Amino acid sequence: MKPYVLITGASSGIGYEFAKRFLSEGYPVILVSSNDEKLSRVCTELKDNLLNCEKKANNSKVNNSKANNSEKANSEKASYPNVNEQTACNKVDSSSEKIIKIVQDLSKIGAAKELYQKVQAMNIEVGILINNAGIGYAGEFIRSERKLQEEIMILNMNNLVLLTHCFAKAMVSSKSGKILNVASNGAFQPGPYIGTYYATKSFVLNFSQALRVEVKRYGVTVSTLCPGATVSDFARRAGKQQLKLSMSAEEVADAGFRGLMKGKNVILPGIHNKAALIVPRRIRSLLIGRMYGSN
Protein backbone atom coordinates (compact mmCIF):
# COMPACT_ATOMS: atom_id res chain seq x y z
CA MET A 1 0.00 0.00 0.00
CA LYS A 2 1.22 3.48 -0.82
CA PRO A 3 1.91 5.87 2.07
CA TYR A 4 -0.67 8.27 3.43
CA VAL A 5 -0.62 11.82 2.13
CA LEU A 6 -1.63 14.58 4.57
CA ILE A 7 -2.96 17.69 2.81
CA THR A 8 -3.82 20.88 4.66
CA GLY A 9 -6.25 23.39 3.19
CA ALA A 10 -7.91 20.48 1.38
CA SER A 11 -11.51 21.71 1.18
CA SER A 12 -11.00 23.88 -1.91
CA GLY A 13 -8.59 25.22 -4.52
CA ILE A 14 -5.11 23.75 -4.85
CA GLY A 15 -5.52 21.49 -1.80
CA TYR A 16 -8.67 19.94 -3.21
CA GLU A 17 -6.96 19.33 -6.54
CA PHE A 18 -4.01 17.74 -4.75
CA ALA A 19 -6.44 15.37 -3.02
CA LYS A 20 -7.98 14.35 -6.35
CA ARG A 21 -4.59 13.83 -7.95
CA PHE A 22 -3.09 11.72 -5.18
CA LEU A 23 -6.22 9.58 -4.95
CA SER A 24 -6.13 9.00 -8.71
CA GLU A 25 -2.57 7.74 -8.29
CA GLY A 26 -3.62 5.25 -5.60
CA TYR A 27 -2.53 7.15 -2.48
CA PRO A 28 -4.70 7.22 0.66
CA VAL A 29 -5.19 10.77 1.91
CA ILE A 30 -5.77 12.66 5.16
CA LEU A 31 -7.65 15.84 4.34
CA VAL A 32 -7.41 18.76 6.75
CA SER A 33 -9.43 21.98 6.78
CA SER A 34 -10.98 24.39 9.26
CA ASN A 35 -14.28 24.34 7.36
CA ASP A 36 -16.16 21.25 8.54
CA GLU A 37 -19.09 21.66 6.15
CA LYS A 38 -16.99 22.11 3.00
CA LEU A 39 -14.57 19.35 3.99
CA SER A 40 -17.47 16.93 4.56
CA ARG A 41 -18.86 17.69 1.09
CA VAL A 42 -15.43 17.19 -0.47
CA CYS A 43 -14.90 13.85 1.30
CA THR A 44 -18.34 12.62 0.23
CA GLU A 45 -17.67 13.63 -3.36
CA LEU A 46 -14.25 11.97 -3.45
CA LYS A 47 -15.56 8.77 -1.86
CA ASP A 48 -18.36 8.63 -4.45
CA ASN A 49 -15.74 9.05 -7.17
CA LEU A 50 -13.75 6.15 -5.71
CA LEU A 51 -16.84 3.94 -5.69
CA ASN A 52 -17.52 4.77 -9.34
CA CYS A 53 -13.90 4.09 -10.19
CA GLU A 54 -14.01 0.72 -8.45
CA LYS A 55 -17.16 -0.24 -10.37
CA LYS A 56 -15.51 0.71 -13.67
CA ALA A 57 -12.38 -1.23 -12.74
CA ASN A 58 -14.40 -4.31 -11.78
CA ASN A 59 -16.43 -4.13 -14.99
CA SER A 60 -13.20 -3.83 -16.95
CA LYS A 61 -11.81 -6.92 -15.23
CA VAL A 62 -14.97 -8.90 -16.01
CA ASN A 63 -14.92 -7.84 -19.67
CA ASN A 64 -11.21 -8.65 -19.95
CA SER A 65 -11.80 -12.04 -18.37
CA LYS A 66 -14.56 -12.82 -20.85
CA ALA A 67 -12.38 -11.74 -23.74
CA ASN A 68 -9.50 -13.88 -22.50
CA ASN A 69 -11.71 -16.96 -22.10
CA SER A 70 -13.03 -16.47 -25.63
CA GLU A 71 -9.57 -16.22 -27.11
CA LYS A 72 -8.31 -19.21 -25.12
CA ALA A 73 -10.79 -21.35 -27.01
CA ASN A 74 -8.97 -20.49 -30.25
CA SER A 75 -5.44 -20.04 -28.98
CA GLU A 76 -3.18 -21.26 -26.21
CA LYS A 77 -2.04 -17.69 -25.62
CA ALA A 78 -3.97 -15.59 -23.15
CA SER A 79 -4.87 -12.03 -24.04
CA TYR A 80 -4.05 -9.24 -21.62
CA PRO A 81 -5.45 -5.69 -21.52
CA ASN A 82 -3.36 -2.84 -22.88
CA VAL A 83 -1.91 -1.05 -19.84
CA ASN A 84 -1.93 2.28 -21.69
CA GLU A 85 -5.70 2.09 -22.02
CA GLN A 86 -6.28 1.71 -18.30
CA THR A 87 -7.68 4.77 -16.54
CA ALA A 88 -6.57 6.22 -13.21
CA CYS A 89 -9.63 4.51 -11.71
CA ASN A 90 -7.82 1.18 -11.90
CA LYS A 91 -5.33 2.43 -9.33
CA VAL A 92 -7.81 3.07 -6.53
CA ASP A 93 -10.26 1.24 -4.29
CA SER A 94 -13.31 2.43 -2.39
CA SER A 95 -12.05 1.59 1.08
CA SER A 96 -13.22 4.13 3.65
CA GLU A 97 -9.64 4.26 4.90
CA LYS A 98 -8.53 5.84 1.63
CA ILE A 99 -9.98 9.19 2.70
CA ILE A 100 -9.68 10.45 6.26
CA LYS A 101 -11.14 13.78 7.34
CA ILE A 102 -9.71 15.95 10.12
CA VAL A 103 -11.18 19.33 11.01
CA GLN A 104 -8.45 21.61 12.37
CA ASP A 105 -8.04 25.39 12.30
CA LEU A 106 -4.32 25.87 11.70
CA SER A 107 -4.53 29.64 12.22
CA LYS A 108 -4.60 29.01 15.98
CA ILE A 109 -1.61 28.58 18.27
CA GLY A 110 -1.10 24.92 19.23
CA ALA A 111 -3.09 23.60 16.26
CA ALA A 112 -0.12 21.84 14.65
CA LYS A 113 0.49 19.79 17.78
CA GLU A 114 -3.22 18.94 18.04
CA LEU A 115 -3.32 17.79 14.41
CA TYR A 116 -0.22 15.65 14.82
CA GLN A 117 -1.67 14.02 17.94
CA LYS A 118 -4.91 13.21 16.09
CA VAL A 119 -2.93 11.46 13.35
CA GLN A 120 -0.82 9.60 15.93
CA ALA A 121 -3.97 8.42 17.70
CA MET A 122 -5.07 6.80 14.42
CA ASN A 123 -1.76 4.91 14.29
CA ILE A 124 -1.11 6.22 10.80
CA GLU A 125 2.32 6.91 9.32
CA VAL A 126 2.34 9.89 6.96
CA GLY A 127 4.73 9.42 4.06
CA ILE A 128 3.96 12.66 2.19
CA LEU A 129 3.13 16.02 3.77
CA ILE A 130 1.53 18.79 1.71
CA ASN A 131 1.58 22.07 3.66
CA ASN A 132 -0.93 23.91 1.48
CA ALA A 133 -3.13 25.87 3.90
CA GLY A 134 -2.62 29.62 3.79
CA ILE A 135 -4.38 32.95 4.09
CA GLY A 136 -3.57 36.50 3.02
CA TYR A 137 -4.74 40.09 3.01
CA ALA A 138 -4.57 42.69 0.25
CA GLY A 139 -4.90 46.32 1.21
CA GLU A 140 -3.28 48.94 3.40
CA PHE A 141 -1.45 47.31 6.29
CA ILE A 142 -2.53 49.93 8.85
CA ARG A 143 -6.20 49.44 7.95
CA SER A 144 -6.14 45.69 8.48
CA GLU A 145 -7.23 43.96 11.68
CA ARG A 146 -4.38 43.03 14.02
CA LYS A 147 -5.96 39.62 14.66
CA LEU A 148 -5.91 38.85 10.93
CA GLN A 149 -2.23 39.77 10.65
CA GLU A 150 -1.49 37.41 13.53
CA GLU A 151 -3.50 34.59 11.97
CA ILE A 152 -1.68 35.02 8.65
CA MET A 153 1.68 34.55 10.38
CA ILE A 154 0.53 31.64 12.56
CA LEU A 155 -1.00 29.72 9.66
CA ASN A 156 1.51 30.52 6.92
CA MET A 157 4.67 30.19 9.04
CA ASN A 158 4.38 28.98 12.65
CA ASN A 159 2.16 25.96 12.19
CA LEU A 160 3.76 25.08 8.85
CA VAL A 161 7.13 24.84 10.60
CA LEU A 162 5.73 22.89 13.55
CA LEU A 163 3.82 20.43 11.35
CA THR A 164 6.94 19.93 9.26
CA HIS A 165 8.97 19.35 12.43
CA CYS A 166 6.52 16.71 13.71
CA PHE A 167 6.29 14.69 10.52
CA ALA A 168 9.87 15.21 9.30
CA LYS A 169 11.23 13.56 12.45
CA ALA A 170 9.18 10.44 11.71
CA MET A 171 10.26 10.49 8.05
CA VAL A 172 13.91 10.76 9.02
CA SER A 173 13.50 7.77 11.34
CA SER A 174 12.05 5.68 8.51
CA LYS A 175 14.58 7.15 6.04
CA SER A 176 11.91 8.05 3.50
CA GLY A 177 9.32 10.72 2.90
CA LYS A 178 8.38 13.78 0.89
CA ILE A 179 7.37 17.27 2.01
CA LEU A 180 5.85 19.91 -0.24
CA ASN A 181 5.52 23.39 1.22
CA VAL A 182 3.34 25.75 -0.78
CA ALA A 183 4.84 29.24 -1.00
CA SER A 184 4.09 31.72 -3.82
CA ASN A 185 5.80 33.63 -6.59
CA GLY A 186 5.39 36.49 -4.12
CA ALA A 187 8.27 34.91 -2.19
CA PHE A 188 10.79 36.45 -4.60
CA GLN A 189 10.16 40.15 -3.87
CA PRO A 190 8.43 42.52 -1.40
CA GLY A 191 4.75 43.15 -2.06
CA PRO A 192 3.36 46.57 -1.11
CA TYR A 193 -0.29 46.33 0.02
CA ILE A 194 0.11 42.57 0.44
CA GLY A 195 3.31 42.71 2.46
CA THR A 196 2.65 40.25 5.28
CA TYR A 197 1.51 37.51 2.93
CA TYR A 198 4.51 37.93 0.63
CA ALA A 199 6.87 38.01 3.61
CA THR A 200 5.45 34.77 5.02
CA LYS A 201 5.89 33.08 1.64
CA SER A 202 9.48 34.28 1.43
CA PHE A 203 9.98 32.68 4.83
CA VAL A 204 8.44 29.40 3.60
CA LEU A 205 10.73 29.34 0.57
CA ASN A 206 13.91 29.98 2.55
CA PHE A 207 12.96 27.60 5.36
CA SER A 208 12.13 24.83 2.91
CA GLN A 209 15.34 25.20 0.92
CA ALA A 210 17.41 25.08 4.10
CA LEU A 211 15.58 22.03 5.43
CA ARG A 212 15.98 20.30 2.07
CA VAL A 213 19.76 20.33 2.53
CA GLU A 214 19.54 19.04 6.11
CA VAL A 215 17.26 16.04 5.51
CA LYS A 216 18.51 14.94 2.09
CA ARG A 217 21.02 12.51 3.63
CA TYR A 218 18.17 10.76 5.45
CA GLY A 219 16.27 10.00 2.26
CA VAL A 220 13.67 12.75 2.77
CA THR A 221 12.84 15.23 -0.01
CA VAL A 222 11.63 18.79 0.58
CA SER A 223 10.17 20.74 -2.34
CA THR A 224 8.62 24.20 -2.54
CA LEU A 225 5.73 25.07 -4.82
CA CYS A 226 5.63 28.75 -5.85
CA PRO A 227 2.45 29.35 -7.84
CA GLY A 228 1.43 32.70 -9.24
CA ALA A 229 -2.14 33.94 -9.42
CA THR A 230 -4.50 30.95 -9.20
CA VAL A 231 -8.25 30.66 -9.71
CA SER A 232 -9.50 29.79 -6.23
CA ASP A 233 -11.32 31.13 -3.16
CA PHE A 234 -8.00 32.46 -1.86
CA ALA A 235 -8.15 35.65 -3.94
CA ARG A 236 -11.66 36.44 -2.74
CA ARG A 237 -10.80 35.87 0.93
CA ALA A 238 -7.66 38.01 0.61
CA GLY A 239 -9.61 40.84 -1.01
CA LYS A 240 -7.74 40.44 -4.32
CA GLN A 241 -9.09 40.69 -7.85
CA GLN A 242 -8.77 37.57 -10.01
CA LEU A 243 -6.03 38.25 -12.56
CA LYS A 244 -6.48 37.41 -16.25
CA LEU A 245 -3.34 35.24 -16.36
CA SER A 246 -4.45 33.15 -13.37
CA MET A 247 -3.79 29.41 -13.68
CA SER A 248 -6.40 26.86 -12.67
CA ALA A 249 -5.95 25.13 -9.33
CA GLU A 250 -5.82 21.81 -11.20
CA GLU A 251 -2.88 23.01 -13.33
CA VAL A 252 -0.99 24.19 -10.25
CA ALA A 253 -1.62 20.95 -8.34
CA ASP A 254 -0.52 18.90 -11.35
CA ALA A 255 2.75 20.85 -11.59
CA GLY A 256 3.25 20.45 -7.85
CA PHE A 257 2.60 16.71 -7.94
CA ARG A 258 4.97 16.09 -10.84
CA GLY A 259 7.67 18.30 -9.36
CA LEU A 260 7.44 16.64 -5.96
CA MET A 261 7.66 13.15 -7.44
CA LYS A 262 10.74 14.20 -9.42
CA GLY A 263 12.33 15.59 -6.27
CA LYS A 264 12.55 19.16 -7.57
CA ASN A 265 13.75 21.91 -5.27
CA VAL A 266 11.58 24.87 -6.35
CA ILE A 267 8.50 24.32 -8.52
CA LEU A 268 7.32 27.39 -10.43
CA PRO A 269 4.23 26.58 -12.54
CA GLY A 270 3.50 28.51 -15.73
CA ILE A 271 5.82 30.04 -18.31
CA HIS A 272 4.59 33.55 -17.54
CA ASN A 273 5.46 33.12 -13.85
CA LYS A 274 8.99 32.01 -14.75
CA ALA A 275 9.35 34.89 -17.22
CA ALA A 276 8.27 37.43 -14.58
CA LEU A 277 11.39 36.67 -12.55
CA ILE A 278 13.53 38.09 -15.36
CA VAL A 279 12.19 41.55 -14.47
CA PRO A 280 14.42 43.30 -11.88
CA ARG A 281 13.23 42.76 -8.29
CA ARG A 282 12.70 46.47 -7.56
CA ILE A 283 10.49 46.91 -10.65
CA ARG A 284 8.46 43.81 -9.80
CA SER A 285 7.82 45.23 -6.36
CA LEU A 286 6.72 48.60 -7.78
CA LEU A 287 4.31 46.91 -10.20
CA ILE A 288 2.82 44.82 -7.39
CA GLY A 289 2.28 47.95 -5.32
CA ARG A 290 0.45 49.63 -8.19
CA MET A 291 -1.69 46.56 -8.80
CA TYR A 292 -2.81 45.98 -5.22
CA GLY A 293 -2.76 49.64 -4.20
CA SER A 294 -5.52 50.34 -6.70
CA ASN A 295 -7.46 47.19 -5.76
C-alpha distance (Angstrom), angle and dihedral (degrees) to the residues before:
residue distance angle dihedral
M1 . . .
K2 3.78 . .
P3 3.82 118.0 .
Y4 3.77 123.3 -92.1
V5 3.79 117.6 -95.9
L6 3.81 117.1 -146.7
I7 3.81 112.7 -155.0
T8 3.79 122.8 -174.0
G9 3.79 120.9 -156.9
A10 3.80 87.7 28.0
S11 3.80 100.9 149.9
S12 3.82 95.7 82.7
G13 3.79 147.4 -2.2
I14 3.80 120.4 11.6
G15 3.81 93.5 -5.4
Y16 3.79 92.0 54.7
E17 3.80 90.9 49.0
F18 3.80 90.2 49.4
A19 3.81 88.8 54.1
K20 3.80 91.6 52.2
R21 3.78 92.6 47.1
F22 3.79 97.1 48.6
L23 3.81 91.6 45.9
S24 3.80 90.5 51.2
E25 3.80 88.0 54.6
G26 3.81 92.2 52.8
Y27 3.81 100.2 -100.8
P28 3.81 121.5 138.8
V29 3.80 111.2 -129.9
I30 3.80 140.0 -150.6
L31 3.78 107.9 -152.4
V32 3.80 118.6 -156.8
S33 3.80 128.6 -169.7
S34 3.79 139.7 143.0
N35 3.81 91.1 -131.8
D36 3.80 106.4 83.1
E37 3.81 95.6 -176.0
K38 3.81 96.2 49.9
L39 3.80 92.7 42.1
S40 3.82 91.1 51.8
R41 3.82 90.7 52.1
V42 3.80 91.0 48.6
C43 3.81 92.8 49.5
T44 3.81 91.6 48.7
E45 3.80 91.1 49.4
L46 3.80 93.6 48.2
K47 3.81 92.9 46.7
D48 3.81 90.0 51.0
N49 3.80 88.5 51.1
L50 3.80 90.2 52.0
L51 3.80 91.2 51.0
N52 3.80 90.7 51.0
C53 3.78 90.3 47.6
E54 3.79 91.6 51.0
K55 3.81 91.1 50.7
K56 3.81 90.9 50.8
A57 3.80 91.0 47.5
N58 3.81 92.1 49.3
N59 3.81 91.8 47.8
S60 3.79 89.2 49.6
K61 3.80 90.8 52.0
V62 3.81 91.5 49.8
N63 3.81 92.3 49.0
N64 3.81 91.5 46.8
S65 3.78 90.4 49.2
K66 3.80 91.4 52.0
A67 3.78 91.2 48.1
N68 3.80 91.5 49.4
N69 3.81 92.8 49.6
S70 3.80 90.0 50.1
E71 3.77 93.1 51.1
K72 3.80 92.5 45.2
A73 3.78 88.1 63.7
N74 3.81 89.2 62.4
S75 3.78 100.7 30.5
E76 3.78 140.1 28.9
K77 3.79 89.5 -135.2
A78 3.78 118.1 89.7
S79 3.78 119.6 -135.5
Y80 3.78 119.8 -128.8
P81 3.82 128.7 -162.7
N82 3.79 119.2 -101.9
V83 3.81 106.1 -102.7
N84 3.81 91.4 -149.1
E85 3.79 90.0 61.9
Q86 3.78 94.3 55.6
T87 3.80 115.6 106.4
A88 3.80 127.4 -136.0
C89 3.81 86.4 -101.2
N90 3.80 89.5 76.1
K91 3.79 89.5 65.8
V92 3.80 97.3 60.1
D93 3.79 141.0 63.1
S94 3.79 131.8 -157.1
S95 3.79 97.2 -118.3
S96 3.79 111.7 144.7
E97 3.79 87.3 -132.3
K98 3.80 90.4 66.8
I99 3.80 90.7 76.3
I100 3.79 122.0 39.6
K101 3.79 122.1 -179.6
I102 3.80 124.3 -149.9
V103 3.80 122.2 177.4
Q104 3.81 109.8 -150.5
D105 3.80 131.8 151.0
L106 3.80 103.7 -141.2
S107 3.81 92.8 -172.8
K108 3.81 88.4 78.8
I109 3.79 126.9 85.9
G110 3.81 111.4 -104.3
A111 3.81 93.9 20.8
A112 3.81 94.6 116.0
K113 3.79 91.7 57.1
E114 3.81 91.1 46.7
L115 3.80 91.7 51.2
Y116 3.79 92.7 48.3
Q117 3.81 90.9 49.9
K118 3.82 91.0 51.3
V119 3.81 90.4 53.6
Q120 3.81 91.4 46.2
A121 3.81 90.5 51.3
M122 3.82 88.2 57.8
N123 3.81 89.5 54.4
I124 3.79 90.5 -126.7
E125 3.80 125.1 149.2
V126 3.80 112.9 -145.5
G127 3.79 112.4 -144.9
I128 3.82 98.1 176.9
L129 3.81 126.1 35.6
I130 3.81 120.6 -163.7
N131 3.82 110.0 -169.0
N132 3.80 96.6 -165.2
A133 3.81 105.4 139.5
G134 3.78 114.4 110.0
I135 3.79 143.9 144.8
G136 3.80 134.6 -160.7
Y137 3.77 145.3 -179.1
A138 3.80 129.7 -139.1
G139 3.78 118.1 -160.8
E140 3.78 140.9 58.1
F141 3.79 110.5 -24.6
I142 3.81 94.6 -140.1
R143 3.82 91.5 53.6
S144 3.79 94.4 53.5
E145 3.80 124.4 96.5
R146 3.80 114.5 -98.1
K147 3.81 90.6 -136.9
L148 3.81 90.7 57.0
Q149 3.81 92.0 50.9
E150 3.80 88.9 51.9
E151 3.81 92.7 48.7
I152 3.81 91.2 50.1
M153 3.80 90.7 55.8
I154 3.81 95.1 42.9
L155 3.80 94.0 49.5
N156 3.80 100.3 36.9
M157 3.82 97.2 41.1
N158 3.82 119.4 5.5
N159 3.77 100.6 48.0
L160 3.81 92.6 35.8
V161 3.81 88.9 58.3
L162 3.80 93.6 44.2
L163 3.81 94.0 47.5
T164 3.78 89.5 48.3
H165 3.81 90.0 49.7
C166 3.81 92.4 51.5
F167 3.78 97.3 48.3
A168 3.82 98.0 33.5
K169 3.81 90.6 60.4
A170 3.80 90.3 56.5
M171 3.81 91.4 45.6
V172 3.79 91.5 51.1
S173 3.81 89.7 51.3
S174 3.80 91.1 53.3
K175 3.83 91.0 40.0
S176 3.79 93.1 -129.6
G177 3.77 139.3 79.4
K178 3.78 146.3 104.8
I179 3.80 130.8 -125.5
L180 3.79 125.0 -167.6
N181 3.79 116.5 -170.7
V182 3.79 114.8 -167.3
A183 3.81 112.0 -138.3
S184 3.82 124.1 154.8
N185 3.78 141.4 -118.9
G186 3.80 81.6 -103.2
A187 3.80 86.3 75.4
F188 3.81 90.8 79.7
Q189 3.83 99.3 63.9
P190 3.84 142.6 13.0
G191 3.80 115.3 -84.7
P192 3.81 117.4 -148.1
Y193 3.83 111.4 -147.3
I194 3.80 89.7 15.8
G195 3.79 96.4 49.1
T196 3.80 103.1 134.4
Y197 3.79 93.4 49.9
Y198 3.81 93.2 48.4
A199 3.80 91.1 46.2
T200 3.80 92.4 52.1
K201 3.80 90.4 50.5
S202 3.79 91.0 50.0
F203 3.80 86.7 53.6
V204 3.82 91.0 50.6
L205 3.80 91.7 51.1
N206 3.81 94.9 49.1
F207 3.80 94.1 42.2
S208 3.80 91.9 49.6
Q209 3.79 94.6 48.3
A210 3.79 91.3 50.0
L211 3.80 93.1 47.7
R212 3.80 90.3 47.9
V213 3.81 89.7 63.8
E214 3.81 93.0 47.0
V215 3.81 98.9 50.7
K216 3.80 99.8 35.5
R217 3.82 92.2 92.2
Y218 3.81 89.5 57.1
G219 3.79 93.9 57.2
V220 3.82 94.9 -103.6
T221 3.82 121.4 130.0
V222 3.80 124.3 -151.4
S223 3.80 118.7 -166.8
T224 3.80 131.6 176.9
L225 3.79 123.6 -144.2
C226 3.82 113.7 -153.0
P227 3.80 108.2 -174.8
G228 3.77 123.9 178.7
A229 3.79 124.1 -143.7
T230 3.81 109.0 -20.1
V231 3.80 131.4 -170.7
S232 3.80 102.7 -113.4
D233 3.80 144.4 106.2
F234 3.81 89.0 -86.0
A235 3.81 94.2 82.9
R236 3.79 92.2 50.8
R237 3.81 93.6 48.5
A238 3.81 91.3 47.5
G239 3.80 91.8 50.4
K240 3.82 92.2 -114.5
Q241 3.79 128.8 140.9
Q242 3.81 116.4 -119.1
L243 3.80 107.1 -107.0
K244 3.81 121.7 -134.0
L245 3.82 93.2 -124.3
S246 3.81 92.9 52.6
M247 3.80 115.1 139.1
S248 3.79 121.3 -136.3
A249 3.79 117.4 -102.0
E250 3.81 88.2 -120.2
E251 3.82 91.6 57.1
V252 3.80 91.5 49.3
A253 3.81 93.6 47.6
D254 3.81 90.7 48.1
A255 3.81 91.2 52.8
G256 3.79 89.9 46.7
F257 3.80 93.3 49.6
R258 3.79 94.2 48.5
G259 3.79 92.9 44.7
L260 3.79 93.0 48.8
M261 3.80 92.7 49.5
K262 3.81 89.9 50.4
G263 3.79 90.4 50.5
K264 3.80 94.7 -118.9
N265 3.79 119.4 174.8
V266 3.82 102.2 -143.7
I267 3.82 120.5 14.3
L268 3.81 114.8 -159.0
P269 3.83 110.7 179.8
G270 3.80 120.6 -151.8
I271 3.79 131.3 33.4
H272 3.80 92.2 -116.5
N273 3.82 91.1 55.4
K274 3.80 90.8 52.0
A275 3.80 91.3 46.3
A276 3.81 91.7 51.7
L277 3.80 90.3 65.3
I278 3.80 89.7 65.1
V279 3.82 88.1 69.8
P280 3.84 111.5 90.7
R281 3.82 112.9 -93.9
R282 3.81 94.9 -120.0
I283 3.82 92.3 53.0
R284 3.81 91.9 47.3
S285 3.77 89.1 53.6
L286 3.82 92.5 49.7
L287 3.81 91.6 50.1
I288 3.80 91.2 49.7
G289 3.80 90.3 51.6
R290 3.79 91.4 52.1
M291 3.79 92.1 47.3
Y292 3.80 97.9 49.5
G293 3.80 95.8 30.9
S294 3.79 89.6 64.1
N295 3.82 93.1 42.5
